[in-house]
Structures are given as structure tokens and as C-alpha cells.
């Protein structure tokens, strides 16, 4: 299955929500006018792109219409696809690498976001690409989290560093850094405890883990990926803002995109936050993850069945 097909499958619920409204207001041959643009704006807001992002897109459509660059309703969707895809650059989506030694990737997020499964998916992507990976099980407050990550590590064939339940997460991270250096691995992925973005004491713990890792490996972490649940729509933006205040989030892993009718949040995130989406979860298995591709995303989002 090609990348576009994977995105089409994963975005079905969102596409049904978006295109269901657009088909009704954009029949072939209908001239563009202000009333049609008002309907278009209302329909796009329902896709969870966010009011500000939609307003910006509608302004661009309106300007193109007034300049007679587009005239008919069937020209609107190709115009939107081009504008939306063009807001991302290739550099946005590349995974940062350490200049030397292991590349350290922190994975953070709230409970229930799909964080631990996303860690496994990320490790699998890197391993399939020929890289060696170690996982650090720093969610020491939940035995289930460590057990789950251990099972994933065994399934995908990567190493894991873990301590007893209740251990200091920063100590686990430090030992994992030592192991990564000693074994000469390419990537160390640190799975942190899930936490609410409103829990300041737990957010400060993230800072402690980061500082310990940075002391052991200068320049680390090289990536801080925030896992967001695509099904929560606009609330994901608030989570991202607060996490960024405590740790320098460098990229987003949008989980559960296949289970959401709110996939338009990808556009809202790009509009409101200077944080690129780097990976998307498109299903429940460990292989159901893809690097984010803007062109495949917009083609799948606006595809006709």
C-alpha cells in the first residue's frame, strides 16, 4: 500500500466530515460569490482546522477570486490543497540528529494520549531504517507502562533500560545514556511518564530528566516529541502550548489520526504553533505510523471516494 493510500485509509473519518460538507456547497460549474465563501468557511471550521487557520484560507480564496485567478467552485479545492500543503517545508519534518554519539529523543504527553505505543512505533520506524535503538522506561510510576514497553521492545527487537517501579526516572535516563554510549547505538528514545499538562510538579520532573540527560550527553535531548491525541481536536493545541513552556518541544507525533474525524487539527497546529508534525499514527499496529507528508495529507483529506 502506497503512502497516499495509507493516508486515505487513516483519514477516512476526517475526510468524510470535510468532504461531506464541501460536496453540497461546491457543485461543478457554480460561480464563486461571497455567499459561497461564507458557506465554505462554515464547513471548514467544522473540520477542526481552527477558526484562525480557516479565516486565513478563506481570505486567500477570496483574494484569488477577486483577482480572477479562480472563478468556479470546482477550482476551490485544488487551490486549498496547494495552499495548505505549501505551509510546510521539508526541513520541518526531518528528525534531528546528534553531531556525534547517540541521538536522544524524548517522548512526552498526557496519560491516554497513546504515548507508550507511539514510542514503540517510532522505535520500529528507526529500526526498519537500519538504525540501532535503545528505549529508556522512565515511566517508573506505573508498572503497566514499563511492562508494556518491555513487551514492545521484545516484539520489535530493540534493547530497553528499566529500573524497579518507583525508581527515580532521571536515574533511569542517566543509565540509559550510559548504555547508549557504551553500545554505540544510533538512537536513545526516552519514554517519560504520562502527565496532565496542568500538573506543574510533574512538568518540573520532565525538566529534571532533561537536565540529567543533557549533563551526561551535551546537546541532548536532540528531539522532544510531544504525542497528541488527534481525537481531542483543538484541545491538543492547548496541551502543546503548556508542554512547550517546560520542555523545548521540537516536533509532534499525532496519534490516533485514524480514529478521529478531527484530523483537520494538523492544519490548526501548523497555523498556531511553530512546531512541526513529524509523525502520524494511522492505525493500531506497530507498523501503522508514517512520517508526516503534507502532500499525501492534503490529497487524502480532500480525496473523492
N, C-alpha and C positions, 0 to 999 in steps of 0.2 A: 504494500500500500504506500503510495507516494505521500509527500508532506502535505500537499493540498488536500488529499483525501482524508488524511488523519485530522487535519484542522476542520474539515467539513463535518466529519463524524463527531468530533469533540464539541463543536459549536452549534450542533443541531438545535438545542433548546433556545439558544440566543438568537440564532438565525430565524427560527420560526416566529419569535417575538418581534424581531426587527422587520423582516420582510412581510409578515402578515399585515402590518400597518401600511407599509410602503406600497404594496401592490394595489391597495384600494385607492390611494391618492395619486399614484403616478402611472396612469394608463398611457399606452403609446399614443403619441400624437397630440396630447393635451398641451396647450401653450402654458408656459410658466407665467404666473402672476403673483401678486402679493398674497392673495388668499391661499394659493397652493403652498407658498413658502411658510405661511403660518401653520398650515396643517403638517407640513414636513417637520417643522420644529417640534411640534407637539408629539409627533410619532417618534422622533429620535430621542427625546427626553425619556420616553418610556423604556428605552433600551439600556438605561443606567449609564449612559456616557457622561452624564452630569450636565447641569444647566449651562455652566460657563463654556464647556467644550462645544456643546450643541450651538450656543449662541454664536461662537466664533465660526463654526462651519456654515451656519445659515448666512452670516454676513458675507462669507466668501462666495457662497452660491448666489446671493443677491448681487454682489458686485460683478460676477461673471455674467449674470443675466442682463444687468444694465449695460454692460459693455458689449452685449450681443455675442459673447463667446459661447453661450448656451441659450437655446430658445425653447426647446421642447422638454417635456417631463422625463422622457427616456434618457436624456443626456445627464440627468442629475446624479444617478447612482455611479456611473463611471467617473464623474467629477469628484464625488465624495470619496470614492476608493483611492483615487490618485492623491487627494489632499491628505487623507488620514495616513496612508502608507508613507507619505513623504515626511512625516514628522519624526521618524526615527532614522538614525544613522547606523551604519554597520558597527561603528566603534562602541555605540551604546550597549550592544548585546554581547560583545566578546567577554569571555571570562578572564579576569585579571590574573597575571602570573607573577610569581616572585622572580626577581632578577637572578637569584641563586637559592639553592636549597628547596625545601618543600613549600608549596603554595598552601596557605592556610585559609580555609573557608569557614566562617561562622554561619550557622543557620539558626535564625531566631523566629519567634512567632508566638501567638497566644495558644492556649490549650484548645484543642479541637480544630485547629486550622489545617491539619494534615501534615504537620511539620516533620515528624519522625519518618513517615512514609516518603516524604519529599526528599529527606536526607538519603534514603536508600535509592531512590530514583536517580538522584544526582550522582551518587557514587557509581551506580550502574552505567550511566552515560559516560562518565570519565573512564571507567574500566573498559568499556567497549571500545573506547577510542585509543586504547593501548596504554593508558596511564595506570600507575600503581597508586593505591588509595589506602589510608588508614582512617577509621572512624573513632572519634572520642565520645564516649557516652557520658555526657556531662549533666544529664537529667537524672541526678542521683536521688531525687526525692520520690520518684515513682519506680518501683521495681518493674512494673509492667513496661515502662518505657525502655529500660535497659534490656529487658528480655526481648522486647520486640525488635530493638536494634540489633541484638545479638543474632536473632533468627535471620534477619535481613542480611547481615554480614556473611553468614554461612551460605545463604542461598546465592548471593552474587559473587562470592569468592574474594572478599576483602577482609583485612585484619581489623580488629577492634580493641581499644584500650578502655577498660572499665574498672571501677572500684566497687566496694560494698555500698549498699544502699545507705544514704545519709552522709556519705563522704563529702568532703569539700569539692565542689565542681571545679574550682580553679586548680586544685591539686591533680585532678584527672587530666585537665587540659595541659598542665605542665608536663606530666608523664607522657602524654600523647605526643607532645612536641619532641621530647627526648627520643621516643620510639621512631618518630618520622625521620629525624635526623640520622639516627643510628642505622636505620634500614634503607636510607636513601630513597624514600618514596617521593612521588610527584605531588600528591595532594594529601592534606590532613583536613578532614571535614569534622567540625566540632558541632555536635548536636546539643544545644542548650535546653534547659528546662522551659517548657511552655509556661507563659505567664500572661496575665492580663496587662494591657498597656497602661492601665491605671495604677498598677502596684509598684509604687516608687522603690520600695526596698528590694524587690526582685529585679527591677530595672538597674538598680545600682550594682547588684550582683553581676549582671552582664558586664558592666564596666570593669569590675574586679577581674573577671575571667579574661577580658580583653587585655588588661594591663599586664597580667601574668604572662600571657602568651607573647605579648609584644616584648617583654623583658627577655624572654627566652629566645625569641626569633625576631630580631629588629625588623620593623616594617610590617609585621603581621598584626591582625589578620589582613590578608590581601583582598579578600572579598567578604562582605557581610550581606548574606541573602536573607531577606525577610519573606517568610511564607505567608501569603494571604489567601484566605478562603474566598474564591470567586463568587460563592453563593450569597455573600453578605453585601455585595454591591458597594454603594457609596461609603458605608462604614469602614471599608478597607482603607480608604484614603485617610481617615482619622487615625487609624492604627499606625499607618506608615509615618504620619507626621510625628507621633509621640515616640515611636521607636527611634526615629532619626535623632531626636534630641539627646538620647542616651548613648547610642552607638551609631557610628557613621555607616548607615545602610547604603550599600553600593549597587544593589540590584534586588529585583523582586522575583520570587518564584510564585506564580499564580496557580494555586492548587484547585482541584475540583472544577475546572472550567467546563468539563463535560457534563457536570450535574447542574449547571447554572443557566438560567435564562438572562443573567445579568453580565454576560461576557463583554458588553459594551464598556464595562468599568476599565478595561485596558486603555480605552481612549481617554477616559476621565483621569486616570492615573498619569498618563503622559502629559495631559494639559495642566494639571495642578501640581505635580511633583516632578522635580528634576531627578527622578530615579527610574532607570530603565527596567522594563520587564525582560528578564534573561531566560527564564524557563517557564513552561506551562505544563500542568498536569492534565492529561486528556483521557484519563481512564483509571481503573483501579489496580492494574498490574504494575510491576516494577518497570516494565518496558514502556508504559504509557506516559512518556514525558518527551518533550521536544524543546530544543532551543527556540525561543520566540522568533518568528519570522513575520514581519509586518505585512509583506505582500500576500503570503498564504493566509494570514489572519483576515485581511480585508476581503480577499476573494471568497473565503469561506463564510464570512459574516454576511455578505450581500449576495451569495450564490442563489440562483434559482434551482429548485429541486429538479 
